[in-house]
Amino acid sequence: MGSSALIMMVVVQVLVTIITGYFFYKVLVTPPKMEPDSYSENDDEER
């Protein structure tokens, strides 16, 4: 393997790791959305 291929492989692996880490961090930090409870809308209806 030539030196240019080794450099390209390392650069691609580092970029993929950084992008994966960024999105993993974003998922962990983003607060959850408050979604309406679908069952609370049906509380008045009898079964």
N, CA, C and O of each residue as an XYZ file, in Angstrom:
188
protein
N       0.868     -1.173      0.000
C       0.000      0.000      0.000
C       0.911      1.232      0.000
O       1.861      1.329      0.776
N       0.590      2.154     -0.885
C       1.384      3.370     -0.968
C       1.053      4.342      0.153
O       0.057      4.190      0.861
N       1.896      5.326      0.295
C       1.694      6.297      1.377
C       0.434      7.135      1.142
O      -0.227      7.531      2.102
N       0.099      7.405     -0.103
C      -1.107      8.198     -0.368
C      -2.368      7.420      0.009
O      -3.330      8.005      0.505
N      -2.369      6.125     -0.220
C      -3.525      5.299      0.162
C      -3.655      5.224      1.677
O      -4.766      5.255      2.206
N      -2.534      5.126      2.377
C      -2.553      5.084      3.833
C      -3.064      6.398      4.412
O      -3.856      6.399      5.355
N      -2.620      7.498      3.857
C      -3.085      8.820      4.313
C      -4.580      8.966      4.056
O      -5.306      9.455      4.920
N      -5.046      8.555      2.894
C      -6.463      8.650      2.567
C      -7.302      7.776      3.495
O      -8.372      8.195      3.938
N      -6.826      6.562      3.795
C      -7.550      5.666      4.691
C      -7.663      6.278      6.090
O      -8.733      6.233      6.696
N      -6.592      6.837      6.597
C      -6.606      7.439      7.935
C      -7.518      8.657      7.963
O      -8.262      8.846      8.926
N      -7.473      9.478      6.933
C      -8.318     10.680      6.883
C      -9.793     10.299      6.850
O     -10.604     10.903      7.551
N     -10.146      9.312      6.050
C     -11.541      8.876      5.948
C     -12.008      8.283      7.272
O     -13.125      8.564      7.707
N     -11.185      7.477      7.916
C     -11.569      6.894      9.203
C     -11.757      7.965     10.264
O     -12.681      7.873     11.072
N     -10.911      8.968     10.279
C     -11.040     10.066     11.244
C     -12.303     10.859     10.965
O     -13.020     11.211     11.902
N     -12.594     11.152      9.708
C     -13.805     11.906      9.375
C     -15.065     11.140      9.759
O     -15.997     11.724     10.311
N     -15.105      9.851      9.476
C     -16.274      9.043      9.826
C     -16.446      8.993     11.336
O     -17.572      9.063     11.828
N     -15.362      8.875     12.076
C     -15.427      8.852     13.533
C     -15.925     10.181     14.084
O     -16.733     10.197     15.012
N     -15.461     11.287     13.533
C     -15.897     12.613     13.986
C     -17.370     12.828     13.683
O     -18.111     13.310     14.539
N     -17.805     12.481     12.483
C     -19.211     12.664     12.113
C     -20.115     11.786     12.976
O     -21.174     12.227     13.422
N     -19.695     10.541     13.209
C     -20.479      9.641     14.061
C     -20.558     10.184     15.483
O     -21.626     10.160     16.095
N     -19.455     10.664     16.006
C     -19.435     11.250     17.346
C     -20.308     12.482     17.448
O     -20.983     12.684     18.457
N     -20.304     13.318     16.400
C     -21.132     14.521     16.404
C     -22.610     14.169     16.494
O     -23.335     14.739     17.310
N     -23.062     13.237     15.664
C     -24.476     12.880     15.683
C     -24.861     12.126     16.955
O     -25.979     12.281     17.448
N     -23.952     11.314     17.493
C     -24.212     10.637     18.755
C     -24.361     11.657     19.879
O     -25.253     11.535     20.719
N     -23.486     12.663     19.896
C     -23.574     13.742     20.887
C     -24.874     14.520     20.726
O     -25.524     14.865     21.714
N     -25.251     14.794     19.488
C     -26.473     15.548     19.216
C     -27.710     14.792     19.706
O     -28.640     15.398     20.239
N     -27.720     13.479     19.528
C     -28.841     12.664     20.002
C     -28.915     12.690     21.528
O     -30.006     12.757     22.095
N     -27.777     12.639     22.182
C     -27.772     12.616     23.643
C     -28.121     13.964     24.260
O     -28.684     14.005     25.354
N     -27.801     15.071     23.588
C     -27.990     16.399     24.156
C     -29.360     16.986     23.833
O     -29.890     17.769     24.622
N     -29.941     16.629     22.704
C     -31.213     17.207     22.286
C     -32.327     16.772     23.235
O     -32.501     15.577     23.475
N     -33.090     17.739     23.782
C     -34.184     17.357     24.682
C     -35.313     16.693     23.899
O     -35.536     17.024     22.735
N     -36.015     15.773     24.518
C     -37.106     15.100     23.812
C     -38.271     16.043     23.573
O     -38.528     16.947     24.368
N     -38.974     15.824     22.468
C     -40.153     16.629     22.165
C     -41.314     16.166     23.031
O     -41.472     14.975     23.299
N     -42.108     17.111     23.458
C     -43.299     16.767     24.210
C     -44.408     16.441     23.220
O     -44.954     17.335     22.573
N     -44.734     15.182     23.106
C     -45.776     14.759     22.182
C     -47.071     14.575     22.961
O     -47.050     14.132     24.109
N     -48.188     14.909     22.346
C     -49.459     14.730     23.057
C     -49.747     13.252     23.297
O     -49.420     12.392     22.480
N     -50.353     12.993     24.414
C     -50.709     11.622     24.753
C     -51.987     11.261     24.014
O     -53.022     11.898     24.215
N     -51.927     10.257     23.170
C     -53.093      9.911     22.364
C     -54.219      9.347     23.223
O     -55.388      9.415     22.843
N     -53.869      8.791     24.379
C     -54.903      8.226     25.232
C     -55.664      9.304     25.996
O     -56.829      9.106     26.343
N     -55.030     10.434     26.261
C     -55.716     11.494     27.010
C     -56.857     12.094     26.193
O     -57.803     12.637     26.763
N     -56.781     12.006     24.875
C     -57.858     12.523     24.042
C     -59.082     11.614     24.095
O     -60.193     12.058     23.808
N     -58.895     10.368     24.454
C     -59.988      9.403     24.474
C     -60.502      9.117     25.876
O     -61.224      8.141     26.080
N     -60.141      9.956     26.850
C     -60.553      9.700     28.232
C     -62.066      9.807     28.420
O     -62.638      9.102     29.251
N     -62.709     10.679     27.660
C     -64.162     10.888     27.840
C     -64.987      9.782     27.187
O     -66.159      9.609     27.521
N     -64.400      9.045     26.275
C     -65.131      7.997     25.572
C     -65.218      6.746     26.443
O     -64.258      6.393     27.128
N     -66.338      6.098     26.414
C     -66.482      4.859     27.166
C     -66.057      3.687     26.305
O     -66.128      3.748     25.077
N     -65.623      2.636     26.943
C     -65.166      1.463     26.203
C     -66.277      0.506     25.942
O     -66.061     -0.539     25.328
